[in-house]
Amino acid sequence: MVPVPDSLENALTGARILDEIGGLLTHGDEPDGLIQRALHRLGQLVAYDLATVLLRKKDELEVRHAAGPLVTPALVGARIPIPGNPRLVQALRSRQARSFEEGDPGEDTFHGLLDFPGGHSCLVAPLRAAGETFGLMTLDAMVCRQYPESVVRHVGTFASLLALALKQAEHLAQLAARERRLVEEVDFHRAQALSGLMAEPLRAESSAMRAVLDQLRQVAPTRSTILITGETGTGKEKVAQTLHHLSPRRDKPFIKVNCGALPANLIESELFGHVKGAFTGAAGSRKGRFELADGGSLFLDEIGELPLDLQPRLLRVLQEGELEPLGGERTVKVDVRLLAATHRNLEEMVARGQFREDLYYRLNVFPVHLAPLRERPEDIPPLAQSFLDRFARENRRPPIRLGREGLRKLQSYAWPGNVRELFNVLERAAILTTGRDLVLPDGLPGLQGRKGRMSTWETHERAYFESLLRSTRGKVTGGDGAAAISGLAPSTLISRMEKLGLRPADFRL
């Protein structure tokens, strides 16, 4: 047999080492499994009696894994101080592997943990990634001069690639853990939403709401777009949640967007997403609400506030199931069921040129109208008691009872803010109630009960808005403004006051 030259043997050894570590990089092991496999593979190419991987923990090195006949139970997990050991300090500062012999300065890496015979060999290679040395790989042999320069270079290359593989495995483990946490969070929030929906289902004591529930049961299993109409505060979002829960998409996302609460220059990005650099401040790409709702339902509240120039893009998604992120060129396919809601008269908006006719007809496939609370007083008792029960639970209060007199007062009021206003009044009353029987405030118009002829709806509304403006000193917007207190959109509140001849300026002191 013709002998193989040393140079060729070295090259072959280096090639085998690269091949072995290349396989480890693509194997997808978790870090401990990766280290174990790496040391086993290395041992088939380079002789050692002990091989270790040491990971840095502040001023110490921890033996993360060890292989070879010299391994002892006390070795794995042992901590080795770095300060005062020139070999370790030098190895951690160096970017190259090197070998140490008996006469070299500094203590042996495992001094005090293992007893090596005189004249043994030691090889130390740094584990570096992203400009940081986070550990060492060591090889020890019982015989002298076991690691010539060629082997040291090959093992150094092996250690460098092992370091990259370890960081990759670490990042993959972190991503997997993050994904598990996100899945758990999503499952938790879905369970919370479902429990909230089941705890406070859509109340349907009145004939009007029973008809709505019948409609929802009929249309929920289909893919049809739903348009929910009704005054502000009538519970359109609750209807949308109920539709999603009754549909085959109940286990998929339910995403909601209030078109009236988003600035016109942001709503396009919110709905359709954007790519990096699409506009000033777009430091990265972002998915829009349509992509986030893929497979589930998207609830667009106040659809009448959607800017006219964005309506063709919404129509395209509804008709073709595809969109293009802002600033991007790729087409994204989505499977989303759209649930839209508005308190505005879209037919009148179409006639005035404020809303596209083709989009209106596409949205109005299956209209669901919610009657105002004043037209369905039968729903007030279950709504009120349900809210009081939830308030008591959340605030760890004894159950709060709604007496017959309190119920009569609630049903005698016209509720211009509908269910939202009812809940606001009940919350304020529940806070002020010290016993178990709800005490309703005397200052709210209409809660004094019926005396003689029933006043008109306009009288109730005017009295309520006058009281509201007096209490806010004519302030309409903001957290303490009349719109927030009444639960009405500022535009809706101003429009109603104008019809009644009320001016906020007249109430400012």
Backbone hydrogen bonds, N-H to C=O, Kabsch-Sander energy under -0.5 kcal/mol:
donor,donor_aa,acceptor,acceptor_aa,energy
9,E,5,P,-2.5
10,N,6,D,-2.7
11,A,7,S,-2.0
12,L,8,L,-2.7
13,T,9,E,-2.7
14,G,10,N,-2.8
15,A,11,A,-2.5
16,R,12,L,-2.5
17,I,13,T,-2.6
18,L,14,G,-2.4
19,D,15,A,-2.3
20,E,16,R,-2.7
21,I,17,I,-2.7
22,G,18,L,-2.2
23,G,19,D,-1.7
24,L,20,E,-1.5
25,L,21,I,-2.1
26,T,22,G,-1.0
27,H,24,L,-1.1
28,G,24,L,-0.6
34,L,30,E,-2.5
35,I,31,P,-2.4
36,Q,32,D,-2.2
37,R,33,G,-2.3
38,A,34,L,-2.5
39,L,35,I,-2.5
40,H,36,Q,-1.8
41,R,37,R,-2.5
42,L,38,A,-2.6
43,G,39,L,-2.0
44,Q,40,H,-0.7
44,Q,41,R,-1.0
45,L,42,L,-1.8
46,V,42,L,-2.8
49,D,140,D,-3.2
50,L,140,D,-1.7
51,A,67,A,-2.7
52,T,138,T,-2.1
53,V,65,H,-2.1
54,L,136,L,-3.3
55,L,62,E,-2.4
56,R,134,F,-2.9
57,K,60,E,-3.2
60,E,57,K,-1.2
61,L,80,I,-2.2
62,E,55,L,-2.9
63,V,78,A,-2.3
64,R,53,V,-2.2
64,R,62,E,-1.1
65,H,53,V,-1.3
67,A,51,A,-2.6
70,L,49,D,-2.1
71,V,68,G,-1.5
75,L,72,T,-1.5
76,V,72,T,-0.8
77,G,63,V,-2.5
78,A,75,L,-2.1
80,I,61,L,-2.7
82,I,59,D,-2.4
85,N,82,I,-1.9
89,V,85,N,-2.4
90,Q,86,P,-2.7
91,A,87,R,-2.6
92,L,88,L,-2.5
93,R,89,V,-1.5
94,S,90,Q,-1.7
98,R,124,V,-2.3
100,F,122,C,-3.3
104,D,101,E,-1.5
111,H,108,D,-1.8
113,L,110,F,-2.3
114,L,110,F,-2.4
116,F,114,L,-0.7
120,H,117,P,-1.1
121,S,141,A,-2.1
121,S,143,V,-0.5
122,C,100,F,-1.6
123,L,139,L,-2.9
124,V,98,R,-2.9
125,A,137,M,-2.9
127,L,135,G,-2.8
128,R,126,P,-0.7
129,A,132,E,-2.3
132,E,129,A,-1.5
134,F,127,L,-2.1
134,F,132,E,-0.8
135,G,127,L,-0.9
136,L,54,L,-2.4
137,M,125,A,-2.8
138,T,52,T,-2.1
139,L,123,L,-2.5
140,D,50,L,-2.8
141,A,121,S,-2.3
146,Q,143,V,-0.6
152,V,148,P,-2.3
153,R,149,E,-2.1
154,H,150,S,-2.0
155,V,151,V,-2.9
156,G,152,V,-2.3
157,T,153,R,-2.2
158,F,154,H,-2.4
159,A,155,V,-2.8
160,S,156,G,-2.3
161,L,157,T,-2.3
162,L,158,F,-2.6
163,A,159,A,-2.5
164,L,160,S,-1.7
165,A,161,L,-2.4
166,L,162,L,-2.7
167,K,163,A,-2.4
168,Q,164,L,-2.5
169,A,165,A,-2.7
170,E,166,L,-2.7
171,H,167,K,-2.7
172,L,168,Q,-2.6
173,A,169,A,-2.3
174,Q,170,E,-2.2
175,L,171,H,-2.7
176,A,172,L,-2.6
177,A,173,A,-2.4
178,R,174,Q,-2.7
179,E,175,L,-2.7
180,R,176,A,-2.3
181,R,177,A,-2.4
182,L,178,R,-2.8
183,V,179,E,-2.7
184,E,180,R,-2.6
185,E,181,R,-2.7
186,V,182,L,-2.9
187,D,183,V,-2.8
188,F,184,E,-2.5
189,H,185,E,-3.0
190,R,186,V,-2.6
191,A,187,D,-2.5
192,Q,188,F,-2.8
193,A,189,H,-2.7
194,L,190,R,-2.7
195,S,191,A,-3.0
196,G,192,Q,-2.7
197,L,193,A,-2.3
198,M,194,L,-2.8
199,A,195,S,-2.8
200,E,196,G,-2.1
210,R,206,S,-2.1
211,A,207,S,-2.0
212,V,208,A,-1.5
213,L,209,M,-2.5
214,D,210,R,-2.0
215,Q,211,A,-2.0
216,L,212,V,-2.4
217,R,213,L,-2.3
218,Q,214,D,-1.6
219,V,215,Q,-2.4
220,A,216,L,-2.3
222,T,219,V,-1.5
226,I,338,L,-1.7
227,L,366,F,-1.4
228,I,226,I,-0.6
228,I,340,A,-3.3
229,T,227,L,-0.6
229,T,368,V,-2.6
230,G,342,T,-1.1
234,T,231,E,-1.5
239,V,235,G,-1.7
240,A,236,K,-2.1
241,Q,237,E,-2.6
242,T,238,K,-2.3
243,L,239,V,-2.5
244,H,240,A,-2.3
245,H,241,Q,-2.4
246,L,242,T,-2.1
247,S,243,L,-0.8
247,S,244,H,-0.8
250,R,247,S,-1.4
252,K,249,R,-2.4
255,I,253,P,-0.5
255,I,297,S,-2.4
257,V,299,F,-2.8
259,C,257,V,-0.9
259,C,301,D,-2.5
261,A,258,N,-1.4
262,L,258,N,-0.6
266,L,263,P,-1.9
267,I,263,P,-1.5
268,E,264,A,-0.5
270,E,266,L,-2.3
271,L,267,I,-2.3
272,F,268,E,-2.7
273,G,269,S,-2.2
274,H,286,R,-2.1
275,V,326,L,-2.0
277,G,282,A,-2.8
278,A,275,V,-1.9
282,A,279,F,-2.4
283,A,281,G,-1.9
286,R,274,H,-2.7
289,R,270,E,-2.9
290,F,271,L,-2.1
292,L,288,G,-2.1
293,A,289,R,-1.7
294,D,291,E,-1.4
295,G,335,D,-3.6
296,G,293,A,-3.1
297,S,253,P,-2.4
298,L,337,R,-2.6
299,F,255,I,-3.4
300,L,298,L,-0.7
300,L,339,L,-2.4
301,D,257,V,-2.7
301,D,299,F,-0.9
303,I,300,L,-0.5
303,I,341,A,-2.7
305,E,302,E,-2.1
306,L,303,I,-1.6
310,L,307,P,-1.3
311,Q,307,P,-0.7
311,Q,308,L,-0.7
314,L,310,L,-1.7
315,L,311,Q,-2.4
316,R,312,P,-2.1
317,V,313,R,-1.8
318,L,314,L,-2.1
319,Q,315,L,-2.3
320,E,316,R,-3.2
321,G,316,R,-0.6
321,G,317,V,-1.6
323,L,332,V,-2.1
326,L,273,G,-3.0
328,G,325,P,-2.3
332,V,323,L,-3.3
334,V,321,G,-2.6
336,V,334,V,-0.6
337,R,296,G,-2.1
338,L,336,V,-0.6
339,L,298,L,-2.9
340,A,226,I,-2.9
341,A,300,L,-2.2
342,T,228,I,-2.0
346,L,344,R,-1.0
349,M,345,N,-1.8
350,V,346,L,-2.5
351,A,347,E,-2.1
352,R,348,E,-1.7
353,G,350,V,-1.3
354,Q,349,M,-3.1
355,F,349,M,-0.9
360,Y,356,R,-2.1
361,Y,357,E,-2.2
362,R,358,D,-1.6
363,L,359,L,-2.3
364,N,360,Y,-2.4
365,V,362,R,-0.5
366,F,225,T,-0.8
366,F,363,L,-0.6
368,V,227,L,-2.9
370,L,229,T,-2.7
371,A,369,H,-0.6
375,E,372,P,-1.6
376,R,373,L,-1.5
379,D,376,R,-1.9
380,I,377,P,-1.4
383,L,379,D,-1.9
384,A,380,I,-3.0
385,Q,381,P,-2.5
386,S,382,P,-2.2
387,F,383,L,-2.1
388,L,384,A,-2.5
389,D,385,Q,-2.4
390,R,386,S,-2.0
391,F,387,F,-2.7
392,A,388,L,-2.3
393,R,389,D,-2.1
394,E,390,R,-2.8
395,N,391,F,-1.7
396,R,393,R,-1.1
397,R,392,A,-2.9
401,R,399,P,-0.5
401,R,436,R,-4.1
403,G,401,R,-0.7
407,L,403,G,-2.4
408,R,404,R,-2.2
409,K,405,E,-2.0
410,L,406,G,-2.2
411,Q,407,L,-2.4
412,S,408,R,-0.9
412,S,409,K,-0.5
413,Y,410,L,-0.9
418,N,415,W,-1.7
419,V,233,G,-1.1
420,R,233,G,-1.2
420,R,417,G,-0.7
421,E,417,G,-1.1
422,L,418,N,-2.2
423,F,419,V,-2.5
424,N,420,R,-1.9
425,V,421,E,-2.6
426,L,422,L,-2.5
427,E,423,F,-2.5
428,R,424,N,-2.2
429,A,425,V,-2.5
430,A,426,L,-2.9
431,I,427,E,-2.1
432,L,428,R,-1.6
433,T,429,A,-1.3
438,L,401,R,-3.0
438,L,436,R,-0.5
440,L,438,L,-0.6
447,L,444,L,-1.7
449,G,446,G,-0.8
460,H,456,T,-2.1
461,E,457,W,-2.7
462,R,458,E,-2.7
463,A,459,T,-2.5
464,Y,460,H,-2.5
465,F,461,E,-2.6
466,E,462,R,-2.6
467,S,463,A,-2.2
468,L,464,Y,-2.5
469,L,465,F,-2.8
470,R,466,E,-2.1
471,S,467,S,-2.1
472,T,468,L,-1.6
473,R,469,L,-0.6
473,R,470,R,-0.6
474,G,469,L,-2.4
475,K,472,T,-1.3
481,G,478,G,-1.5
482,A,475,K,-2.3
483,A,476,V,-2.5
484,A,476,V,-0.5
484,A,478,G,-0.5
485,I,481,G,-2.1
486,S,482,A,-2.4
487,G,483,A,-1.4
488,L,483,A,-1.3
493,L,489,A,-2.6
494,I,490,P,-2.7
495,S,491,S,-2.0
496,R,492,T,-2.2
497,M,493,L,-2.3
498,E,494,I,-2.3
499,K,495,S,-1.6
500,L,496,R,-1.4
501,G,497,M,-0.5
501,G,498,E,-0.9
502,L,497,M,-2.9
506,D,503,R,-1.7
507,F,504,P,-1.9
508,R,505,A,-1.1
